[in-house]
């Protein structure tokens, strides 16, 4: 089977696709990943075959691959399945079309969607969906030596969006915990309290797996990884899709969420102490973890994708 992935120049989007693309290739299928030329190095670093489509001027800002070029390549290569991007190329060639949901929800203009969140955390139900267990992937990375051994104090992951790290860590400075801060502004000329360590170079799953709680912004990839390890969540969403997912976390009992309008250092501190002190959150997070582990792996779902491609291909 020939499978054409189409990815925007966003690492989170590609990282959500990469394990599935790798599973298809190791099962013997031909895989190409179309992207803007400026993004192809990221794809190649994952050991996958990149297809540069779009403006090759290095001064041009990376964007999604040129739709017309994607169609032209599809007409030449004749894929059986197109994953990601608009359905134009699939319709032009009679291929099946699927979307990988990397933000918790996506467009429904596909034959089926590939869902990486457990049922209890899904924002929307689709008529035709394929569940795939999330496989943590963040590209080439380094594991810190101090992550090898269990923490002496409760470890709390801090994975928020840009601009909020310093304020949050100040409100947690006197707690007997070890905070591992990641994110775009971690380590950028910010003076952190003594109970903060920087984990910017470490893969997220190597941090989360040793945590007693994780504070994050409600992004689907972080939610999936935190859920995979059965760790309670404290979600601090700032976008609508993050807010919807944060509400699902609270409904599952696996964590708490604080809206942007209600957010303060004191609110975050109070919520975190609840997560660390009330066993019910750990119990509920364990139930969600069991849901995730019951989902088929990328390798296990490949035969089903072949069946769906045969079913929907014109």
N, C-alpha and C positions, 0 to 999 in steps of 0.2 A: 504494500500500500504506500502511496505517496501522500505525505502530509505537509502542508504549507502553513506555518505559523506566521502571524503578522503581529508585530509588537510595536507599541509606541516607544519613544526614547525615555522610558521611565524604568528604573531598575526594579521597583516593586512589581510592576506589571510583568516584566520579563522573568523575574525570580519566581513568580507564581506559575509561569509556563515551563520553566526549564526542567524540573524533575519529570514532567509528563513527556516533554520532547525527548529527554534522555531515555525514558522507558520505552518509547516507541522505537527509537533507534536501536537499542540493545535487543529488542524483539525482532529485529531484522527489517524494519520498515525504513523507507527513505524519508528524511526530514530536512526541510529547509526553513530558515527563519528570516523573514523579510523585515528590514528595518532601515531607518535613515542611515546613510553611510557613516555619520559621526558616532553611531551606536554599535557598529558591528564589532568593535574590539571587545566590548562587554560580552557579546554573544560568543565570540571565539574563545574567550577565557573560560567559558563553561564547557568547552570541548564540543561545541555544536557548530553546524555549518551556517554561516551568516550570508544573507543575500542583500547587498547594499542597493537600495532603490530610492532615488531622490536626488536632490541637489548635492553635488560632490564638492562644492566650494567650501573649504574649511572655515570661511568667515560666516557662513550661513548657520543660523541657529538650528539645532537638531529638532526635527518635527517627525510626525508619523511618516512612514514610507509613502511615496507618491502613489495614490490610488490607481492612476492610469498605468503606471509601471507594474504595479502588482497584478493588474488584469492582464497585461501583456505577457508577464512571466507565466501566469497561470494558464493562459492559452497555449503557451509553448510547452510547459511541463505537464499539464493535465493532472493536477492533484486529485486524489480521491476524497480528501478531507481538508478543509481550510479552517484553521483555528485562530480566532481573533480578527480584529479589523472589521470593516464593513462587509456585508455579504455580497458585494458587487462581483468580486472575483469568483466566488463560488457559483453565483447565478450565471455568470458568463461561460462557465465551463461545465456546469452540471454537477459540481462537487457538493458534498455535504458541507454544512457550515456549523461551527460551534463557537461558543464564547467561554473563556475561562473567567470566572467571576473573581476579580482581585480587589474590588472595593466593597464587597458584600452584596452588591446588586449590579445589574447590567442591562443592556438592551435585550429585548425579547425577539429581535429580528434574526433569529437563528433556528436551525432545526432542533438544536438542543444546547443546553448550557452545562458547563462543568463546574460543580459546586464543591468548595473546599472547606465549608463550615458545617458543623453538625446541625441536625434538624432544629434543635432548641435555640440556635443562634441565628437562624436564617431570617433575613429581613423580608424576603419575598419568596413565594413558592412558584416554581415554573412548571408548566405542563410536562415538558420533557427535560429532565435533568439527570446528570450522572454525578454521583457522589464519589469523590476521590479524597483519600486521607491526605492532609497537608504534609508536605515534606519540607522541612526547613532548609532554605538555601539562600545564601546572601553573597555568593561569589567568593573569590579568593579572600581568605581571612586568616587571622592569627589568633590562637587561643592563649590567653594570659596564663602564666605559670600559677598564679594564685587561684585560678578557677579549678585547679586539679583537686583541691582538698575542700571538705565541707567548711562552711563559714562558722566562726565561733559565736557570732551573733546572728539573729534573723536577717537574712539578706533580702533587700527590696530592690527590684529592678525599676529604673526610672527611664522610660522610653517615650517622652512627650515630643510634641512638635517644637520647632525652633522658638527661642525667646522666653521660655518659661522655666528653664532648669534652675537658674540662680535663685529665683523667688521661692520655688518649691523647696529646695534643699535647705534654705534658711529656716523655714517653718518646721523642719524635721531635724534640725541640728542637734537638739538635746536628747533625742531618742536613742536608746541603746540598740541600734540597728546598724547594718552595713548597707549603704545605698550604693548601687552600681549605676552610674549615669551614662546613658548613651545619647544619641541624637546629634543633630547638626551643629548645636552650639556647645556641646560638651568639650571642654578643654580649650575653648577659644577665649583666652584672656579673662576667664572668670575665676574668682577665688571661691573655692567651695569649702564648706565646713569639714571638720576632721573625720566625720563618719561617712564621707563620700569617696568612692573610688571611681576612676574613669574606665569605662569598658568600650570605648569607641571602636577599637580594632577587632573586637571579639564577635563571632557570630552570635546572633540574638539567642538562639536555642541553647548555647553553652552557658549563657547568663541565666536565662529563665529557668532552666532545669534545676538550678540550685537555690531558687528564690522561694520565700514564704509568701510573697505578694508581688505584683507587678503594677506599677502606675504607668498608664499609657494614654494615647490620644484617641483610642477607639478605631485605629486603622485595622483593616481586615487581616493583614498579614501578621500583625502583632497579636491580635485576638486569637488567630488560629494557632500560633506557636504557644502562647500562654495556655490555651485550652488543651493542647496536646500533652502538656506536662502536668495538667491538673492543678494549676496555680491560681489562686483567687486574683481577680482583677479590680483595679480602681481606674475607671475610665474617665478621662477629662476631654470630652469631644469638643471640636470647634467647627465641624462641618456637618451638614444634614445627614449624610450617610453614616458618619461616625456616631452621631447622636442616636440614630435608629439602632445601630448595633449595640451601643452602650445600654440602651433600654432593654434589649434582649438579654444582655448579660445580667442586668439586675433582676429581670423576670425569672431567669434560670436559677437565681440564688447564688451564682458563682462569683458575685462581686457587687460593687457599688458604682454609681456614676454621679458626677457633679457637672451640671451645665455650666457653660461659660459665664452666664449671668450670675450664678450663685457661687462661683469659684473664689476661694480665698485660701491663704495659707492655713488658717485655722480649720476651715472645712476639710481640707485635704488631710490635715493631721488627724482630725477626729475620725474620718472615714478609714484611714490607714490603721489606726489603733483598733478599730472594730474588726477589720480583716484579720489582723494578727491575733486578736484576743477571743474571737468568737468561732468555735469549731465548725459551726454550721456552714460557713463559707467554704472551708476546706472540703467538707463533705460534698457540697453541691458541685464544687470544681472537680472533684473526683468523678462524679456522675457524668459531667460533660466530657471529661477525659475518656471515660469508657465509651461514650458515643463516638468520639473521634477514632478511637482504636478499633471500633467495629466497622469503620468505613474501609473499603478496599484500597490497597496501595496503588500507586501509579502503575507498577508492573502488573498487578492483578486486574486492572481495569482495561488494559490494552485490548484483549480479545473482544470486550464489549464495544469498544470504539470501532473496531473493525466491522462488527455487526451493524452498528449504527451507520457507518459510512456506506455500507452496502445497501442499507434500507433507504437512505435518503438521497443517494446519488442518482442523478437523472440518467 
